Each structure stands twice: as structure tokens, then as C-alpha cells.
């Protein structure tokens, strides 16, 4: 991890956090669910080890959503401004941090984009990162791309 932790928080500042470990991967998702939940054409996600977020102030509310396979997604949101901060899926050791909640995203470079089949017709589909029309069945290439980028 960098000498300084990566800091982030919700829109209103009631919940603040520090990322305390190196990301596993960063990617963009163009799926319709991400579009609906973020109100934007895509979502950028930073996959982190499950214990890599340390709360600095505030306490997020936890919301649940059942997935089609019966598992649950538990999402941390600010109770005041309702910013989505991170999500953890049942049986998954990592958490998905919403990269847009970081204080500084200038150095965050995704290595993949998924669900490009759902991308808005005007969205730029980058040709210098991995690209998947839907959900990748094997995430090893994403992890390898991230590891190669990090050096």
C-alpha cells in the first residue's frame, strides 16, 4: 500500500473511510443495473480485500438486495445523503468499493470494462483495456492485468 492511505467518503461527508490495503482490481461496468443504481452510464468498481476499509467517521447503513441465485448483496450507504459506498456479496471474500467515492480518482485506472453490450450507444469503449460484452466467466485475466499494471 502507498505510504498514505487512500481516503474517501460519502457526498455529504458524514461517512469517511480509509482504504488500508492494495486493490485487487479496478474495472468499469456498463450493465443496466449499475446504470440504474448510480444514475450514470457506468460504474467504476475497486475490488478490495474484505477488511481493507477502515471507517474514520460516521457509520453507514447497510441495505440488502437478493440476487437471482438467492445470495445477498449487502451495500453500505450513507444514512444522510444515501451515497452508495461499497458492496459485499455473500460468499465473496472481497468488497466492491464505488471508486467515485474516493477523494482523488486521478490515479485510478481501470483494467477492464464489462457488460459493454449494455453500454450507452455514445459511450467510449476503450480499446486499451480488457473488454467483455457481458460478465466475464474467468476473472484471472483482470487480476493479471491489474498486477501487471501495478508492476
C-alpha positions as CSV (number, residue, x, y, z in Angstrom):
1,X,0.0,0.0,0.0
2,X,1.1,3.5,-0.6
3,X,2.6,5.4,2.4
4,X,-0.6,7.4,2.7
5,X,-3.9,5.5,2.8
6,X,-6.4,6.3,0.0
7,X,-9.2,8.3,1.6
8,X,-12.9,8.6,0.6
9,X,-16.4,9.2,1.8
10,X,-19.9,9.9,1.0
11,X,-21.2,13.0,-0.8
12,X,-22.2,14.9,2.4
13,X,-19.1,13.9,4.4
14,X,-21.0,12.1,7.2
15,X,-19.2,8.8,6.5
16,X,-15.4,8.9,5.9
17,X,-13.2,5.9,5.3
18,X,-9.6,4.9,4.5
19,X,-8.5,2.1,2.1
20,X,-5.9,0.2,4.1
21,X,-4.7,-2.4,1.5
22,X,-3.9,-2.6,-2.1
23,X,-6.8,-3.0,-4.5
24,X,-7.3,-6.4,-6.1
25,X,-8.6,-4.9,-9.4
26,X,-10.4,-1.9,-10.8
27,X,-13.0,-2.2,-13.6
28,X,-15.9,-0.3,-15.3
29,X,-19.3,-1.9,-15.5
30,X,-21.8,-0.8,-18.2
31,X,-24.7,-3.1,-17.1
32,X,-28.2,-1.7,-16.8
33,X,-28.3,-2.4,-13.0
34,X,-25.2,-0.2,-12.4
35,X,-26.7,2.5,-14.7
36,X,-29.9,2.5,-12.6
37,X,-28.2,2.3,-9.2
38,X,-25.7,5.1,-10.0
39,X,-27.8,7.3,-12.3
40,X,-24.9,7.3,-14.7
41,X,-23.8,5.5,-17.8
42,X,-21.4,3.2,-16.0
43,X,-19.9,2.4,-12.6
44,X,-16.2,2.1,-11.7
45,X,-15.6,-0.5,-9.1
46,X,-12.4,-1.1,-7.0
47,X,-12.2,-4.6,-5.7
48,X,-10.6,-4.7,-2.2
49,X,-9.8,-7.4,0.3
50,X,-12.7,-7.7,2.7
51,X,-11.0,-5.9,5.6
52,X,-9.4,-3.1,3.6
53,X,-11.8,-0.3,4.5
54,X,-11.4,1.4,7.9
55,X,-14.2,3.7,9.0
56,X,-12.8,7.1,10.0
57,X,-16.1,8.8,10.9
58,X,-19.8,8.0,10.7
59,X,-21.5,4.7,10.5
60,X,-23.0,3.6,7.1
61,X,-26.4,2.0,6.9
62,X,-26.5,-1.5,5.4
63,X,-29.0,-2.3,2.8
64,X,-29.7,-5.8,1.3
65,X,-30.6,-7.0,-2.1
66,X,-31.3,-10.6,-3.0
67,X,-29.7,-11.8,-6.2
68,X,-31.4,-14.2,-8.7
69,X,-29.4,-17.1,-7.3
70,X,-30.5,-16.5,-3.7
71,X,-27.3,-14.9,-2.5
72,X,-27.4,-11.4,-0.9
73,X,-25.6,-8.2,-1.7
74,X,-25.1,-6.0,1.3
75,X,-24.4,-2.4,0.5
76,X,-23.0,0.3,2.8
77,X,-24.8,3.6,2.2
78,X,-24.7,6.9,4.0
79,X,-27.9,7.4,6.0
80,X,-27.9,11.1,5.4
81,X,-27.1,11.5,1.7
82,X,-27.6,7.9,0.6
83,X,-24.3,7.6,-1.3
84,X,-23.5,4.0,-2.1
85,X,-20.0,3.3,-0.7
86,X,-19.3,-0.4,-1.0
87,X,-21.0,-3.7,-1.5
88,X,-20.2,-7.2,-0.3
89,X,-21.7,-10.3,-1.8
90,X,-22.5,-13.5,0.2
91,X,-19.6,-15.9,-0.1
92,X,-17.2,-13.4,-1.6
93,X,-14.1,-12.6,0.4
94,X,-13.7,-9.1,-1.2
95,X,-15.8,-6.0,-1.3
96,X,-16.6,-3.7,-4.2
97,X,-15.8,-0.1,-3.4
98,X,-17.5,2.5,-5.5
99,X,-14.4,4.2,-6.9
100,X,-16.3,7.5,-7.3
101,X,-16.5,7.9,-3.5
102,X,-12.7,8.2,-3.3
103,X,-11.4,11.7,-2.6
104,X,-9.0,11.5,-5.5
105,X,-9.6,9.3,-8.5
106,X,-6.9,10.8,-10.7
107,X,-4.5,7.8,-10.4
108,X,-7.2,5.1,-10.6
109,X,-7.1,3.4,-14.0
110,X,-9.4,0.5,-14.7
111,X,-8.0,-2.5,-16.5
112,X,-11.3,-3.8,-17.9
113,X,-14.8,-2.9,-18.8
114,X,-17.7,-5.4,-18.6
115,X,-21.2,-5.6,-19.9
116,X,-20.3,-3.5,-22.9
117,X,-23.4,-5.0,-24.6
118,X,-25.4,-2.7,-22.3
119,X,-23.3,0.4,-22.8
120,X,-24.9,3.6,-23.9
121,X,-24.5,3.9,-27.7
122,X,-22.4,7.1,-27.3
123,X,-20.1,5.6,-24.6
124,X,-16.5,5.3,-25.5
125,X,-15.4,1.7,-25.4
126,X,-11.7,1.9,-24.7
127,X,-9.5,-0.4,-26.8
128,X,-6.5,-0.3,-24.4
129,X,-8.2,-2.3,-21.6
130,X,-9.8,-5.7,-21.5
131,X,-13.4,-5.7,-22.7
132,X,-16.3,-8.1,-22.1
133,X,-19.7,-8.0,-23.7
134,X,-21.2,-9.5,-20.5
135,X,-20.0,-10.8,-17.1
136,X,-16.6,-12.5,-17.6
137,X,-16.6,-16.1,-16.6
138,X,-12.9,-16.1,-15.6
139,X,-11.6,-13.0,-13.8
140,X,-8.0,-14.3,-13.9
141,X,-7.2,-12.0,-16.9
142,X,-8.5,-9.0,-15.0
143,X,-6.4,-9.8,-12.0
144,X,-3.3,-10.4,-14.2
145,X,-3.8,-7.1,-16.0
146,X,-4.1,-5.3,-12.7
147,X,-1.0,-7.0,-11.3
148,X,0.9,-6.1,-14.5
149,X,-0.1,-2.5,-14.3
150,X,0.9,-2.2,-10.7
151,X,4.3,-3.6,-11.5
